[in-house]
Amino acid sequence: MKRETSRSLDHLVGEQITKWEHQRIEQKKKAERYRPRPCITISRDPGSGGTDVARRLAQDLGMDLVGAKIIQQVAERADMSEKVIASLDEKEVRLRDSWLDSLFRTHHMWPDEYVRHLTKVIGTIGKQGNTIIIGRGGQFILPPEETFRVRLIAPREVRIRNVMRDSGSDLENAERYVYKTEADRNAFLRKHFHADWTDSGYYDLIVNTGSLGIEGAVAVVKAAFAEWKKHPQCRDTEKGR
């Protein structure tokens, strides 16, 4: 099973790198400077429907989708991390590393090997652009002027009911999953990024799926993303603060 998972990951990453290379080639054929489109990061409370929202957004917006589990696996494998990292050209590498150095300084981070791989992998995906990134601290890693940062929330009782419905589990197990997953994500982000993931200042949009549902949340994110892209000067000003 582990070998099959490894082969599957190799295939997925290989396909994505090939796609990035084709995008650059097509851009060069048009004699235009390659301008990657912005990314969207999705931070989600467990049971809030974040994965469903991300899938719909990726389909509707024509964006790639990279989940937290894939990012985790790539970051944990040095050989796979290097393949992803090597997909950037020298200029993009310098821009990414400059941003990451700034990130480590401003967050007073002393990252271990895993976190260095994680930040470089997510930073590389960000520089490729046009991708929806779920979890793993993407909202803290990527430059805010290049990233639309979304947080999806819902009342805990709603999220517990969602888990019961989607997984077929009973109330006790659903509650245990929601509480444990919340605690694990909070501990991960506090440990590695010294940040509170519930702080609204880290997001461009916070959506309550308990009130809006999946369809409503997708519509709100799409509308807000379209408006966000119209005002790059506001984000440039924010960057200089």
N, C-alpha and C positions, 0 to 999 in steps of 0.2 A: 504493500500500500504506500509506504514512504517513497519507494522508487517511482511509482506511478505519479505521485504528487509532485515529485521533483521534475519528472519529464513534462508534466502538464505546465508547471511554472516556467520551465525553460521555453516551452512552445509559446506561451502567452507573452513572455517578455520579448522573445525573438520576433514575434509578429509585430509588437508595438514598436520596437526599434526599427524594423523594416519600414513601417508606416511613417515614422519620423523622417527617415532618410528620403523616402519618396516625396514627402512634402517639401523638403529642401530642394530636391532636384527640380521639381515642378516650379518652384519659386524662382530658381536661377534661370530656367528656360524663359521665364517671363521678364528676365533682366530686372527684377525688383529685389530690393533688400528684404531678406526674410524677416517678417514681423510676426512672431507668434501671438496668437490671440490669448486673451486672459483666461485664467483658470477660475474655477469655483471650488471652494472648500466647504464640506458639509460636516458640521459638528452636530451630533444628535443625542438626545436623551434616549436611553434604551427603551424600546417599545413605542417610540414616537413616529415610526414609519420612515425614518431617514433613508434607509436603503431603497425603499419603494419610490420615494420622491426623487432620489438621485438617479435611479434608472429611467424614470419618466423624463427628467430633465435632459439626460444624455441623449435619449431618443429624439426628443422634440427639438433640441438645440444643435444636434449633430456633433456632440462632443464625446470624447473618450471617457470611460469610467474606470477608475482604479480604486478598488476597495481596500479597507484597512488590513485584511488578512494577507492580500498579495503584497502590500507595502511591507508588512511585518516580515513575511518570508524572504523577500528580496533583501531587506536590511540585515537579516540574520545570516545571509549567505554572501560571503565576501566576493566570491567569483561572480555571482549574479549582480551584485551591487556594482562591480567594476564594469560589467557589460553595459549597464544602464548609464553609468557616469561617463563612459567613453563615447556615448552617443552625442555629446555636445562638442561644438567646435571650440577653438581656443578662446575666442572672445566671450562666448557664452560661459565657459568655465570660469574666466576671470570675474565676470559679473556675478555669477552665482557664489563664488568663493568670497567675494567682497561682501556680499550681503550676509553670508553665513558668519563671517568673522565679526561683523557688526552685531549680529544676533547673539553670538556667544558673549560679546562684551556687555551689551545692554542688559541681557538677562543674567549676567554674572555666572554663566554656565562653564563647567569644566567637564565637557562630554567624554564619556567612555567610547570605546570602539563602536559599539552598537549604535549609539546616538549619532556618532559621526557618519556612519553609513546611512542611518535613517534620514538625517538632515540633507545629506548629499543626494540621496535618491529622490526625496520629495522636492528638493531644490532643482534637480535635473528635470523632473516632470513639469515643474512650474516653468522652467525656461523653454521647454518644448511647447507648452501652451495648449489651449483648447481642451482641457481635461477637467473632469470633476473628480476631486480627491475626497474620499470619505475617511475621516478620523486620522489618528496617529499624529495629531498636533499640526496638521497642515496650516491651520489659521495662524499659528505662531511662527512658522518657518518661512512661508512665502512673503515677499514684499507686498504690503497692503495696496500699493498703487497698481499692482499687476494682478490682484487677486480679489474676487468677490467672495466675501466670507459670510457664510450662512450658518445660523444655529437653529435647529428644530427642537421645539419643546412641546410638552403636553402635561396636563395634570397626572400625578403618579397613578391615581386610580384608573384613569383612562389607559395609561401605558400598560398597566398590569392586565387589564381586560384584553388589550391588543395582543399581548404575549400569550395569554390563555387561548385566544381565538386562533392565532397563527401557528402555535406550536402544539396545541391540543393538550397542554399541561393543566394541572389543577391550580387552584388559587395559591396554595402554599408554595409550590415550585415556581410559579410565575412571580410571586412576590420576591422569592429568594433570588431569582435571576435578575430582576430589575435592581434590587438593592445592591447585589454583589457587583453587577456590571457598572453601576454608577460609581461605586467605591473604587473599583479597579481603574476606571478611566480617570477619575479625579486624582488618584495616587500616581498614575503614570505621568500625567501632565504636570503635577506639582513637582515630582521628582526630577523630570528631565527638562522642563521649561520654566520651573519656578513660577507658574502661572495658575490663576483660577479660571477654569474653562467656562464658568458661569458669568464672568464679568462681561457686561454688554459692550464695553469699549473695544473688545477684540473682534467685533462683528459689524458688518454692514447691514445685516438684516436678521431679525429674529422672528420666527414664524411659529405660531401655536397650532399644531396639527389637530389638537383636541377640539379647537373651535372651527377650523377650516376644512379638516379632512385632507386626504392625499391630493385630490384633484384641486382643491382650493389652494393648498400650499404650493403646488407646482405652478399654478397660474400667478400667484403672488411673486414667487421667486423669478419667474420669467420676466414679468413686468418690471420688477425692481432692477434686475440685471440689465435690461435694455436701457433704463434710465441711467444707471451707474456708468455704463459705457459712453454715455453722451457727455460726461463731465470729467474728463481726465485732468483738467487744470486744478480741480479741487483736491484730487489725490496727490498731485505734484506738490501742492502747497503743504499738505499734511506731511509729506515725506521730508520736507525741509525743516520741520519744527524741531 
